Amino acid sequence: MGLAKTEIFTENQNELALIGKVFAHPARIAILQHLFKVKACVCGDLVDEIGLAQPTVSQHLKELRNMGLIKGDVEGTSVCYCVNVANWNEMKDKFKAFLDQGIELDQECC
């Protein structure tokens, strides 16, 4: 199997691709939407809210946490999750800059 060759791309390109990968699953989108909606740390109700098995939800939470978009606080035997606002805003700014490029074009080029 070949290498991904991510080293030939810029740090920004690699980071945008990782962010895109995190957003590529609807369960992760649903988790983030729920966390924004409740505006608080959420422990056990994510499984009920999302409708997936607990190990599956845990895997999606792990992906979001690894990307730094959420953070977790240990409360007894459970972990409560919330949006990492600072990292969310940083990611949003990077993605907005990427999506806004070329906006100033007045006409189609092809």
ABEGO torsion letter per residue (X at the ends): XBBAGAAABBAAAAAAAAAAAAAABAAAAAAAAAAAAAGBBBBAAAAAAAGBBAAAAAAAAAAAAAAGABBBBBBEABBBBBBBAAAAAAAAAAAAAAAABGAABABBAX
